[in-house]
Amino acid sequence: MTFEFDSEASDSPQSVQSPLRTQVVSDLQATMNLVPPVSTSETYDHTPRKWKSLDEVYAQCKMSIIEPENFTEAVKDESWKKAMTEEMLMIEKNSTWELVDRPSNKTIVGVKWVYKTKLNLDGSIQKHKARLVAKGYTQKPGVDFNETFAPVARLDTIRTLIALAAQKGWKLWQLDVKSTFLNGVLEEEVYVDQPYGFVVEEAEDKVYRLRKALYGLKQAPRAWYSEIDIYLIHCGFHRSSSEATLYVRNKEGIGVLIVSVYVDDIVYTGSSTRMIKEFKIEMMCKYEMSDLGLLHHYLGMGITQTEESIFIHQKKYAFTLLDKFGLKDCKSVSTPLVATDKLQREDGIEAADESLYRKIVGSLLYLTATRPDIMFSASLLARFMHSPSKLHYGATKRVLRYIQGTIDYGIEYVIGKSAFLVGYCDSEWSGSEEDMKSTSGYAFSFGSGAFSWASVKQHSVALLTAEAEYVSAAEATSEAIWLRFVLEDFGEEQTTATTVFCDNTSAIAMSKNPVFHQRSKHIRRKFHFIRDAIQNGEIDLVYCKGEEQIADIFTKALPKDRFSYLRSQLCKIPHQPTERG
């Protein structure tokens, strides 16, 4: 289907000439004997000047897909009617509920339909999804539900799993659970209304008693986690004591299988092809599953697996972010922040749009999942969420302009690198203009791409640079010990002390020699556990030159050359860049 446009036509209403309007004017002039009739063909050119496809028209007009807001609108479209029927069939097949008489002493939870059009990566329609959702906001604690908490995998854990798979040369695979929460068995007694459009004839006054959870219920996530947890343990998996969504199964003489659960997304990898195939068959027999094959897209991250490396990125999200905030075609800059600028809360500048500022900073924080080079920038700007000024808003736009020039960047985990955990820690003394608190930063890797990093403001004021470095080293030690626990659960126990590089000799001496007690007696006791970690052989704090301190990028804004060098140690561009978005 195509449309035709006159490329030379003006946008003003006065200049829009239609054949009908031209003919009417000509007849009127002829009637009044003012001028001879003018031929329509002489005043209007019917030849198409430009042809455009429907997709081009949609893209130019920035039209979005319109989804129905209620059942009345959805029932008019066959696609949405089919989607609702499929949802009801899934609910019935799963034995989610049973029709019973309406109880007089129980609250009846309402239900509603929610409609969503799922798209492919190229923007084309994948499918229409209709979801029956319970109105969980009407539930009462202690009556309709008790516990609601359900754990999800940390991004640090996901990246650690990806880095380990790359180091071992394993492939990562993915399963998607269909109608996930419908599998969670309820412990409470919950009743819901019959959904619109699917009321049982001659039983209009009856309600459904739920055996399993519906989307929208307060306890639905917890019910699903309990279900999958019990099943995996029954299948011989060991749940990690450090990460509740991580499961490992070892079979002597065969290999190891590692599974990570994030609600309905299940990522798995291992050393045995046989164990991987058996796991997939077991899961697809137990639950309704979609086999997505090799891991390509997970939690907004793109994953490219090759024979040489695994590359993770968020190019599509970054491109969408720029388009959303009107900077799709902006001029790029070389650094996210100006090294000489010092942002503070009260700067005397006019206030900016707080809602827009929060949206941008929140988006930047999510982008740090694969972009450690903007970690400090996003963390710094997040300190001004309340009453930001236009100076702060200008800084966020600069970060977006930096992303425009580095949109293809991500993290590369090279296959075959050493599996020894290595860390870097650093601090910027009194970097905060308001309270003079320091900023800590650390990063950990296997000698390839970083998979754990942070940039945080310290909770106490450091009197010396050595104290700030000491606190930073303690925070890095805490992360290193947790990573050692996770790697041990993976079957990769770190038999030697984890090397953490620090560029301050006084902080290193303070951690190894209590003779500095007079200078460190005011430091909070919780930071001194680094000494125990060193004595137990878990951590080895080693000196490195300031020029080689990778964690410096997480503590302050840097000049162009210094920033570019440190970024090259963390972020890469794929050898064969894929098409944007």
N, C-alpha and C positions, 0 to 999 in steps of 0.2 A: 504493500500500500504506500503510495507516495502523495505528497502535497506539492503544489506549485506556488512559487512566490515571485513577485516582481521586485527584483533587487534594487531598482531605482525609485521605488515608491517612497514617498515621505511618510514619517510616522504621525504627522499632524492630521487631525480629523478633516481639516479643510481640503487637504490635498488628495483624500481618498476618493477616487472616481470609479463608480460602478457603471456597467452598461445601462442599467435601468435609469439611474440618475441622469446620465448624459442624454438619453433619449427623451426624458421628460423635459429637460431644459431646452432641447432643440425644438420640440413641438410647441412649447410655450412661446419661444421666440418667433417661431413661424406664424403662430396665431396672431401675435401682436404686430406682425409685419415689421419687426425690427431688423432681423437678419434672415437670410435664406436658411432653410434647414441644413444642419450639418450632419454628415454621415457619421454613424457610430464608429465605423471602422477607422475613421480618420482621427478620432480623439482617444481611442482605447486600443492598445496593442494586446491582442490575445495570445501572442507567442510567449510560451513560458520562458522566463529568463534564467531560472535556476530550479533544479529538481533536488528534493531532499527526501531521504527515507524517513519512516516514522520514528525509528530509533534516534536519528539525528535531531528531529523536532523535539522529542522528549528530553534529550540531553541539553539542547539549547534553551528550552523553556524551564529546565530544572524541575520537571514534573516528577512526582513521587507516586508510588503505588498506593492507591486508596484502599484501605481495609475497612470492612464493615464495623460499625460501632455497636450493633446489637443484632439480635436474632432476626428481627423484622427485615433489616437490610440484607443479612446474609442469606436468608431463605430465597431471595429473588435470583440468586446466582447458583447455577448447577455445581460449580466447582466447590463452593463453600458448603452446599448441601451434602455433597459427597464426602467432604472432609469431616463434617459432623457425624455422618453415618459411620465412618471408619472409626471415629473416636468412641462412639457408643458400642460398636462391635468389639473393640479392644477392651473396654470396661467389662462387658459381659463375658468375654472369653477369659478374662483374668479373675473372674468370680469376685469382683470388687465389692459388690453389695447384694442385698436381698430385699425384696419388697415386703414391707410389714405394715401393720396398722399404726396409725399415728399415736405415739405415746402422749399421755396427758401431763407427765411430770418431767419431760425432757425438752431441752431447747432444740429446735429444728434449724439447722444451718442452711441458708440459702445457697444456690448455685447460679452461675452465669457462664455464658460462652465468651471465650476470648479468641480472637482471630489474628493470625500472623502469617504473612507471606514470607517463606524462606527463599533466599536467593543464593545462587552460585557465586563463586569468586569473581566471575566476569559480569555479574549484575543481572543475569537472566534468572527467570523464576524456576526454582527447584520444585517446590510444591506448596500447596495451600494447607495450612495447619490450623485446625479448630481444636481448642482445648476446653474441656469442661472444668471450671475452677470453682472451688468452694469459697464462700464468703467468710474466710477465716477471721476477719475482724469482729465478727459477732460472737466468737468463742470466748468463754470465760475460764481463766486459770483455775485449776483445781476441780473444775466441773467437766469441761470438754477436753482438756489436755493437762499434762503435768510438765514433763521435760520437753524442751524444743531444740536444744543445742545439738548440732551435728558437725563433726570436723570435716574440713576439706584440705586437700594437699597444698602445702606452701609452694610458692614459685621457686624458692631456693631448692626444695626437694625435687621438683620437676627438672630444673636445670642440672642438678647433680646427677639425676638419672640419665639425662641426655648426654652429659659429659662422660659418664662412666660407660655408656653404650658405645660412644665414639672411641673411647680408649681401648675397649675390648673388641671393637669391630662388629658389634651386634647391631641388628636392625630393630627399630622401634615399630610396634604395631598398635592399632587402635580399634576398639569396639565401642559402639554407641547403643545404650539401652533404650529401647522404645518405651514410652510412657513410664518413665522410671519410678515415680512416686506411687504408681498404682500397684507396685510390687511390695510396698511396705505394709506389714501386718500391724493393725492397730490393737493396742491394749485397752484403750478407752471405748466407751459406748457412745458412738456418734451417729446422728441421724441427719439426712439431707433431703431437701425437696426433690421432686421429680423435675428433670430439666425441661426447659421450653422446647416444644416441638416433638418431644418424645414421652409424653404422658401416656401411661397405659390406660386403654379404654376400660370403662367400668371399674376403674380403681383410682380415680382421680384424687380421692381423699387420702390415699396411702402415701407412705414415704419410704425412702431407702435407708436401711441400716448398713453402715459401712463395715465390711470385714477388713478391707485394705484402704490405704490412704488415697485421697484425691489431692490434686494440686490446689494450693491455697490454704490447706489446713495447717495450723501452727506446728503440729507434730509430724507432718509429712516428711521433711528431710531426715529427722531422727529415726523414723520408722524404716525408711529405706536404708539408711546406714546400718541399722541393727540387722536388717535382713541380709544385706550383702556381706557384712562382717561374719555372721554366723555361718553362711554358706561357704565362704572362702576358708575359714578355719576348719570346717568339716571336710573340705577337699585337701587338707594337709598343709595349708599355708600357715606361716608364722607371722603374726602382726608385729610390726616394729613398735617397740616401747618408746621410741623417740618421735615417730611420725605415725599417727593413728590411721592414716589412709594408705600406708605402705605395707605390702604383703610379699613375703619371700617363701619359695618352696625349693628345698634342696633334695636331690636324689643322688645318693652316692653312685658313682660310676656312670651317671647320665648327664647331670648338669644342674644349673640353677635357673629359676624363673622368677622374675620380679614384676609385680603388678602395682600400679598406682591408680587410685580411684578418686575422681573429682566429680561427684554427683553422678551424672549419667555417662560421663566419658571415662573409659577404662584404657589406660596405656600399659602395654606389657612388652617385655623384652627378656632375653635370656641366652644362655649358651647352647641350649639344646633345641633343635628344630622339632624334634619329636614332642618335647614338653610343650612347646608353643602351640602346635597343632592340637594336641590333646586338650589344652586349656580352652582354646577357641571352641572346640566341639562341646565341651562340658558347659560352657557359659551359654552357648546358643541353644542347647537342649533345655537348660533351666529357665532362661528368660528369653523374651522377644528381643533379638539383637540385630543390629546392622553391622556387618563386617566392613569396616572402612579401609582395610588393608594397611599398607605402610602409613605411618604417621606423617601427615602433611600439614594439618592445620589443627591447632590445639590452644584453647583459651585465648584466641585472638592472635596467636603467634603462628607464623609460617615456618615449617620445618622442611629443609631440603636435605635428603640423605643421599650421599654419593659414596663411591668406593674410597675416597680420600678423606672425607670429613662429613660432619653434620653441621649445617648452617641454620641458625634460627634468626628470625627477623620479624618486624611489624610494619613492613612497607605499605601494605594495604591500609592499615589503621592510620599510619602517619599521613598518607595521601588523603584519606577521608577527613582527618583532623584539619589539614590545611584548607581543604575545600569548605569545611563547615564554618571556619572562622574567617573566610574571605581572603586567604593568603595563598591560594593555589598557584598564582603566577607572580608571587613576590620575588624581590631580589634577595638572594641568600647572603649570609654573613659567615665568617670563618670561625667564630667562637660564640657560644650561647650567651655569655655575659661579658661585659666590658671589665677588664681586670682592675681598672682604677675606680670603678663605681662602688660606693658603699651604700647599700640599701638599709633603711631604718623605718621603724613604724611611723613615727611622727616626723615627716619631712616638709610639712608646710605646703604641700602641693594639693591641688584640687582633687576631691574624691572621685574614684572611678566607679564603673558599674560593678557592684559587688557580685551579683549573680553571674555575669559573664566572666569575671575574673576567676571565680571558683570553678566554673566549667573548664576553663583553659588549664588551670593548674591541676585539676583532677585528671584531665586527659593526659597531661604531661607525666604525672606520677604513674599512670598505667603504662605509658610508653617506656618507662624505665625497666620494664620486664626484660627487654633485650637491648636497651640502650644505656649502659652505665656511664657514657660520656655526658649525659644530661642529668645524672643523679643529683649532683650538688645543686644545679640550677633549680630543679623541681623542688628539692627539699628546702632550699632557701626561700623560694617564692611561696611555699606553703605556709611559712611563718606569718604571712600577711593576709590570710584569708578574711580576717575581720577588718573592715574599713580600709581597703587598699586604695592607694592614690594612683593618679595617672602615671606617675613615675614607675610604680610597680607594674601597672598594666603595660607600659611600654617595654619593660623588661620581659614580660611574658611573650609579647609579640616578637621580640628579638630572638627568643628561644625557638619560636615557630619558624622564623626566617632561617635560623641555623639548621633546623630539621629539613627545610626545603632543599638545602644544598647537600645534605647527607642522608637522603631518604633511603638509599640502598644499603646503608650500613646495618650490621648485625653482629652476631658473635659466632665464631667458627671454632668447632671442637675437632681437632685433627685426630685421625685414627692412629693408634699405636703409640701415643705419647705416654710418658711415665705416669703411673697411678699414684705417685706420692703427692700428698696434699701440701700445698705451698701457699703462704699468706703474706700480705703486706698490710701494715697499719701506719697511720700518720695522723697528725692533728694540726689545726691552725689556732695558735694561741690568741685568745680574746677576739675572735672574729666577729662576734655579735656586737653591733653598735649600741643596743639598748642596755644589755645586762653584762657585757664583757665576758660572756661565756665562750668557751672554745668549741670548735667543731671537730668531731672525730670521723675518720673514714677508714674502711678496710676492704680488702678484696681477696678471694681465694680461688685457686685453680689447680689443675693437674699439670701445669706447665704449658697448657694450651689456652683456650679461651676461659675467661672468668665465669664462674657459675654462682658465686655468692658475693654480694657487695652491699655496702651501706654508707650513708652520709647522715650523721645525726649530731644535733647540738647536745653538748654535755650538760648534765643536770646541775653541776656545781661550778663555781668560779675557780679556775686554776691560778695559783699565785705565781707559778713558774712555768716556763715552757716544758721543763722536764716532767712536771706534774701532769700537764695536759697530754703529753706523749705517753705517760704511764697509764693514765685513765684510758686512752685510746687503745693501748696494748691489752689492757684488761678486757675491754669490750671485744676486741678481736679474738682473745683467748676463749671467751665464752662461746663465740660462734664456732671457733675451731673445734672445741670439745664436742659441741652438738654435731658438727659435720663428721667427726670421727665416729660418733655413735651411729649415725645414719649409714656411713660407709661400712661399718662393722655388720649392720643388718643386711647390707647388700652382699656380704661375703668378702669384702675388701678391707679387712682389718689393717689399720695402720700400725705396723709393728715397731716403727721408730717414731721419735718425737716429731711433731709437725713444726716445720720451720716457719717462723713469722719474722719478716724483715722489718726492722725499725731503724730510723736514721738519727736516733738520739742516744748517745752513749750513757748519759746520766740516767735515763729511764731504764736502760738495760741493766745498769749497775744496781739501781734501786730494786729491780725485780729479783736480782740474784744475791744481793748482799745487804743485810739489814743494818749495816753501819750508817746508812743514810737515814736512820730513824728520826733524827732531829729535824730533818728537812721534810719528812713525809708523815709526821705524827698526826697532822690534821686531815689527811686523806681518809675518806670513808673506808671502813674495814672491808666492805664487799669487794673493793678493787684489789685487795691484797691477795685474793685467791690465786692470782697469777703465779705467786711464789710456790704455792702447792702444786700447781700444774707443771711448773718447771722441775720441781723436785721429784714428781711422780713420773717424769719422762714423757709427758704428753705434749709439752710445748718446748720449743727451743727458740728463744728470742735472739736474733742475730742482727748484727749491724750491717746496714747498707748505705751507700752514699745517697745524698739527697737527690742527685740527678737520676738515680735509678729507682726512686721511690714511686711506684705506680699509684699508691693510694693518695698521692698528693692531689690528684684530679678530683677527689671527693671532699676536699676540705676548703677550697677557695677558688675564686675565678682566676684563670691563668692567662698569660700572654699567648699570642697565636702560636709561636714556635713550640713553646713548652707544652701547650695543650695538644697540638697536633701530634707530638711525639708520644705523649702518654695515651692519647686516643688510639694510636696505632698498636699499642700493646694490649688494648682491650677490645676494640671494635674493628671489624674487617668488612671489605666488600667482596661478595662472592666472585669466584674466578669467571663464572659465566652468568652475569646478572640476568635475572628473569625479567619479564615485562612488568612494569610498574602496575601495582594494584592487582 
